[in-house]
Amino acid sequence: MGLFSALKSMFSGAEGEASSITVHDAVEYNGFEIVPMPQKENGQYRVNGIVRKGDQEHRFIRSDLVFSEADCVELTVRKARTTIDQMGDKIFS
């Protein structure tokens, strides 16, 4: 497997397995809206979501993988809150 193939499978799931994303209800936090979107990948779930404020939006995907979709939603919200606390509106720059 070449380098490109390895990178592609890391971000798109194993060959032959389509990754799926489930959009969950938004969580309000300090004037921001966090939308958890766990991405199923090789039997696990990747941290994936959107942070919105007004008409601005920041999409993020992390390397973290967890076994439970519910745990992934919780981790996504926690990571988004930390990012909001650290960056505030600069997240959209």
Backbone as ProteinMPNN parsed JSONL, in Angstrom:
{"seq_chain_A": "MGLFSALKSMFSGAEGEASSITVHDAVEYNGFEIVPMPQKENGQYRVNGIVRKGDQEHRFIRSDLVFSEADCVELTVRKARTTIDQMGDKIFS", "coords_chain_A": {"N_chain_A": [[0.856, -1.172, 0.0], [0.663, 2.136, -0.919], [1.865, 5.41, 0.143], [-0.054, 7.423, -0.38], [-2.398, 5.88, -0.586], [-2.534, 4.864, 2.009], [-2.946, 7.214, 3.509], [-5.368, 8.031, 2.404], [-7.083, 5.913, 3.197], [-6.997, 6.303, 5.92], [-8.473, 8.606, 6.3], [-10.86, 8.078, 5.017], [-11.865, 5.644, 5.764], [-11.698, 2.027, 5.797], [-10.821, 0.188, 2.817], [-13.543, -0.488, 0.732], [-15.347, -0.16, 2.779], [-17.741, 2.069, 3.545], [-17.651, 5.195, 5.129], [-19.824, 6.553, 7.58], [-21.773, 9.323, 8.592], [-23.422, 10.671, 11.349], [-25.643, 13.134, 12.182], [-26.099, 14.918, 15.103], [-28.211, 16.454, 17.65], [-27.81, 19.951, 18.163], [-25.672, 21.598, 20.542], [-25.765, 24.229, 22.788], [-23.314, 26.624, 23.705], [-21.805, 29.122, 25.437], [-22.718, 31.142, 23.614], [-22.151, 29.943, 21.23], [-22.852, 27.344, 18.879], [-22.68, 23.907, 18.956], [-22.38, 21.196, 16.871], [-22.442, 17.904, 17.028], [-21.102, 15.331, 15.0], [-20.576, 12.363, 14.73], [-18.381, 10.189, 13.033], [-18.625, 7.154, 11.612], [-16.23, 4.631, 11.481], [-14.448, 1.931, 10.549], [-15.7, 0.302, 12.545], [-15.554, 1.936, 14.728], [-15.891, 5.289, 16.103], [-15.218, 8.472, 14.838], [-14.19, 11.632, 16.102], [-15.944, 14.418, 15.132], [-17.338, 17.373, 13.898], [-19.239, 20.493, 13.943], [-18.774, 23.914, 14.658], [-20.697, 26.688, 15.267], [-21.539, 30.158, 14.969], [-23.757, 32.613, 14.7], [-23.715, 33.472, 11.338], [-21.354, 32.264, 10.821], [-19.166, 29.449, 10.479], [-17.342, 26.62, 11.568], [-15.795, 23.747, 10.652], [-14.685, 20.685, 12.053], [-12.496, 17.897, 12.314], [-11.172, 15.293, 14.139], [-8.418, 13.225, 15.2], [-9.137, 11.408, 17.094], [-10.566, 8.316, 18.026], [-13.324, 6.437, 19.142], [-15.165, 3.745, 20.727], [-17.919, 3.841, 21.146], [-20.834, 5.461, 19.936], [-22.255, 7.317, 21.487], [-20.29, 8.025, 23.375], [-18.537, 9.247, 21.639], [-19.999, 11.488, 20.803], [-20.106, 12.881, 23.231], [-17.325, 13.341, 23.662], [-16.761, 14.887, 21.408], [-18.254, 17.232, 21.917], [-16.993, 18.055, 24.274], [-14.342, 18.556, 23.348], [-14.88, 20.587, 21.5], [-15.888, 22.599, 23.195], [-13.582, 23.147, 24.706], [-11.925, 24.163, 22.68], [-13.407, 26.439, 21.952], [-13.242, 27.862, 24.383], [-10.503, 28.39, 24.403], [-9.997, 29.732, 21.977], [-12.167, 31.336, 21.204], [-13.89, 33.68, 19.165], [-11.886, 33.664, 17.292], [-11.702, 31.205, 16.2], [-12.903, 31.149, 13.762], [-11.218, 32.378, 12.015]], "CA_chain_A": [[0.0, 0.0, 0.0], [1.462, 3.349, -1.011], [1.608, 6.462, 1.121], [-1.33, 8.063, -0.683], [-3.467, 4.947, -0.233], [-2.62, 4.802, 3.468], [-3.576, 8.456, 3.96], [-6.768, 8.01, 1.969], [-7.854, 5.004, 4.038], [-7.065, 6.867, 7.261], [-9.515, 9.629, 6.342], [-12.117, 7.649, 4.414], [-12.242, 4.31, 6.22], [-11.049, 0.923, 5.099], [-11.287, -0.032, 1.456], [-14.784, -1.231, 0.664], [-16.261, 0.221, 3.855], [-18.08, 3.487, 3.487], [-17.832, 5.803, 6.442], [-21.11, 7.225, 7.666], [-21.825, 10.411, 9.561], [-24.732, 10.897, 11.943], [-25.74, 14.479, 12.738], [-26.837, 14.934, 16.37], [-28.758, 17.753, 18.035], [-26.826, 20.973, 18.526], [-25.5, 21.949, 21.951], [-25.408, 25.637, 22.945], [-22.237, 26.85, 24.665], [-21.228, 30.482, 25.415], [-23.097, 31.859, 22.401], [-21.802, 29.123, 20.078], [-23.633, 26.134, 18.687], [-21.822, 22.771, 18.635], [-23.143, 20.127, 16.235], [-21.656, 16.677, 16.95], [-21.365, 14.515, 13.82], [-19.666, 11.224, 14.778], [-18.152, 9.54, 11.747], [-18.34, 5.734, 11.821], [-15.041, 4.269, 10.72], [-13.865, 0.65, 10.978], [-16.31, -0.164, 13.772], [-15.394, 2.94, 15.775], [-16.449, 6.592, 15.732], [-14.239, 9.559, 14.835], [-14.656, 12.943, 16.555], [-16.241, 15.206, 13.946], [-18.444, 18.269, 14.197], [-19.277, 21.871, 13.459], [-19.005, 24.984, 15.625], [-21.338, 27.816, 14.578], [-21.955, 31.361, 15.686], [-24.365, 33.453, 13.671], [-23.579, 32.876, 10.005], [-20.012, 31.695, 10.699], [-19.138, 28.021, 10.751], [-16.024, 25.979, 11.554], [-15.894, 22.277, 10.646], [-13.477, 20.058, 12.577], [-12.38, 16.44, 12.371], [-10.019, 14.977, 14.968], [-7.886, 11.868, 15.047], [-9.664, 10.561, 18.164], [-11.544, 7.283, 17.713], [-13.888, 5.775, 20.318], [-15.987, 2.603, 20.341], [-19.343, 4.114, 21.296], [-21.304, 6.698, 19.319], [-22.586, 8.244, 22.574], [-19.016, 8.534, 23.898], [-17.979, 10.137, 20.621], [-20.748, 12.747, 20.895], [-19.633, 13.542, 24.451], [-15.957, 13.794, 23.432], [-16.828, 15.966, 20.413], [-18.728, 18.437, 22.606], [-15.937, 18.469, 25.204], [-13.239, 19.144, 22.577], [-15.356, 21.849, 20.931], [-15.93, 23.576, 24.288], [-12.195, 23.528, 25.003], [-11.472, 25.017, 21.575], [-14.115, 27.719, 22.094], [-12.649, 28.549, 25.527], [-9.144, 28.813, 24.065], [-9.903, 30.579, 20.785], [-13.3, 32.249, 21.033], [-14.258, 33.978, 17.777], [-10.738, 33.416, 16.396], [-11.871, 29.89, 15.583], [-13.39, 31.357, 12.396], [-10.191, 33.056, 11.204]], "C_chain_A": [[0.9, 1.233, 0.0], [1.064, 4.371, 0.03], [0.252, 7.117, 0.881], [-2.499, 7.168, -0.285], [-3.655, 4.858, 1.27], [-3.31, 6.039, 4.026], [-5.059, 8.472, 3.605], [-7.598, 7.105, 2.877], [-7.986, 5.532, 5.455], [-8.225, 7.858, 7.366], [-10.849, 9.16, 5.784], [-12.582, 6.286, 4.875], [-11.535, 3.259, 5.4], [-11.623, 0.78, 3.702], [-12.549, -0.879, 1.489], [-15.774, -0.878, 1.758], [-16.507, 1.721, 3.771], [-18.216, 4.026, 4.899], [-19.172, 6.534, 6.431], [-21.067, 8.24, 8.8], [-23.266, 10.566, 10.038], [-24.729, 12.276, 12.599], [-26.627, 14.424, 13.982], [-27.337, 16.346, 16.663], [-27.645, 18.688, 18.481], [-26.847, 21.227, 20.028], [-25.069, 23.408, 22.002], [-24.305, 25.771, 23.993], [-21.66, 28.248, 24.453], [-21.508, 31.236, 24.116], [-22.742, 31.123, 21.123], [-22.758, 27.941, 20.028], [-22.672, 25.035, 18.243], [-22.707, 21.663, 18.076], [-22.248, 18.888, 16.138], [-22.083, 15.845, 15.741], [-20.406, 13.319, 13.804], [-19.585, 10.534, 13.42], [-17.761, 8.086, 11.998], [-17.212, 5.313, 10.887], [-14.441, 2.996, 11.309], [-14.408, 0.181, 12.325], [-16.151, 0.775, 14.95], [-15.982, 4.255, 15.266], [-15.382, 7.668, 15.888], [-14.903, 10.86, 15.282], [-14.764, 13.859, 15.336], [-17.407, 16.128, 14.295], [-18.3, 19.639, 13.578], [-19.489, 22.79, 14.657], [-19.56, 26.158, 14.836], [-21.56, 28.967, 15.54], [-22.479, 32.316, 14.628], [-24.266, 32.759, 12.328], [-22.183, 32.293, 9.773], [-20.025, 30.239, 11.119], [-17.703, 27.503, 10.64], [-16.22, 24.476, 11.665], [-14.595, 21.71, 11.193], [-13.61, 18.545, 12.584], [-11.101, 16.158, 13.139], [-9.587, 13.534, 14.746], [-8.457, 10.9, 16.073], [-10.711, 9.583, 17.64], [-12.013, 6.653, 19.017], [-14.857, 4.685, 19.844], [-17.482, 2.895, 20.346], [-19.713, 5.44, 20.642], [-21.626, 7.744, 20.389], [-21.328, 8.845, 23.189], [-18.377, 9.511, 22.92], [-18.679, 11.499, 20.645], [-20.25, 13.545, 22.099], [-18.221, 14.116, 24.265], [-15.916, 14.949, 22.43], [-17.241, 17.278, 21.074], [-17.64, 18.958, 23.547], [-14.774, 19.133, 24.466], [-13.643, 20.488, 21.965], [-15.414, 22.937, 21.999], [-14.531, 24.07, 24.64], [-11.656, 24.475, 23.932], [-12.12, 26.392, 21.657], [-13.51, 28.524, 23.239], [-11.272, 29.119, 25.184], [-9.099, 29.855, 22.951], [-11.015, 31.598, 20.638], [-13.632, 32.44, 19.559], [-13.116, 33.767, 16.792], [-10.813, 32.057, 15.722], [-12.289, 30.02, 14.115], [-12.37, 32.038, 11.494], [-9.423, 32.102, 10.336]], "O_chain_A": [[1.798, 1.35, 0.834], [0.052, 4.219, 0.715], [-0.505, 7.344, 1.824], [-3.48, 7.643, 0.287], [-4.782, 4.784, 1.76], [-4.16, 5.933, 4.91], [-5.897, 8.878, 4.411], [-8.697, 7.481, 3.286], [-8.974, 5.247, 6.131], [-8.883, 7.938, 8.403], [-11.876, 9.784, 6.05], [-13.617, 5.811, 4.409], [-10.854, 3.57, 4.424], [-12.752, 1.19, 3.43], [-12.609, -1.881, 2.202], [-16.94, -1.262, 1.672], [-15.587, 2.527, 3.911], [-18.822, 3.391, 5.762], [-19.597, 7.064, 5.404], [-20.412, 8.035, 9.823], [-24.203, 10.589, 9.24], [-23.905, 12.551, 13.472], [-27.761, 13.947, 13.927], [-26.936, 17.308, 16.007], [-26.666, 18.266, 19.097], [-27.875, 21.093, 20.691], [-24.111, 23.79, 21.331], [-24.348, 25.12, 25.037], [-21.088, 28.527, 23.399], [-20.619, 31.899, 23.582], [-23.007, 31.627, 20.032], [-23.389, 27.593, 21.025], [-21.935, 25.204, 17.272], [-23.667, 21.241, 18.721], [-21.385, 18.822, 15.262], [-23.275, 15.674, 15.486], [-19.515, 13.261, 12.957], [-20.597, 10.327, 12.751], [-16.688, 7.815, 12.535], [-17.229, 5.591, 9.688], [-13.977, 2.997, 12.45], [-13.641, -0.294, 13.162], [-16.569, 0.448, 16.061], [-16.5, 4.33, 14.151], [-14.728, 7.767, 16.926], [-16.033, 11.156, 14.893], [-13.794, 14.049, 14.602], [-18.368, 15.691, 14.929], [-17.381, 19.911, 12.805], [-20.278, 22.491, 15.553], [-18.963, 26.579, 13.845], [-21.742, 28.783, 16.743], [-21.73, 32.771, 13.764], [-24.675, 31.608, 12.181], [-21.861, 31.876, 8.661], [-20.789, 29.837, 11.997], [-16.952, 27.891, 9.745], [-16.751, 23.988, 12.663], [-13.516, 22.191, 10.847], [-14.684, 17.993, 12.825], [-10.054, 16.724, 12.826], [-10.322, 12.733, 14.169], [-8.28, 9.689, 15.939], [-11.624, 9.966, 16.908], [-11.202, 6.365, 19.897], [-15.31, 4.703, 18.7], [-18.235, 2.252, 19.614], [-18.99, 6.428, 20.777], [-21.308, 8.921, 20.221], [-21.295, 10.038, 23.492], [-17.75, 10.487, 23.33], [-18.03, 12.538, 20.521], [-20.001, 14.745, 21.993], [-17.955, 15.248, 24.667], [-15.127, 15.881, 22.587], [-16.639, 18.32, 20.814], [-17.394, 20.163, 23.608], [-14.273, 20.165, 24.911], [-12.839, 21.419, 21.92], [-15.031, 24.078, 21.74], [-14.32, 25.265, 24.847], [-11.007, 25.472, 24.247], [-11.449, 27.404, 21.452], [-13.285, 29.726, 23.1], [-10.921, 30.211, 25.63], [-8.262, 30.757, 22.976], [-10.817, 32.633, 20.001], [-13.652, 31.476, 18.793], [-13.347, 33.697, 15.585], [-10.07, 31.786, 14.777], [-12.059, 29.111, 13.318], [-12.644, 32.252, 10.313], [-8.529, 32.519, 9.6]]}, "name": "protein", "num_of_chains": 1, "seq": "MGLFSALKSMFSGAEGEASSITVHDAVEYNGFEIVPMPQKENGQYRVNGIVRKGDQEHRFIRSDLVFSEADCVELTVRKARTTIDQMGDKIFS"}
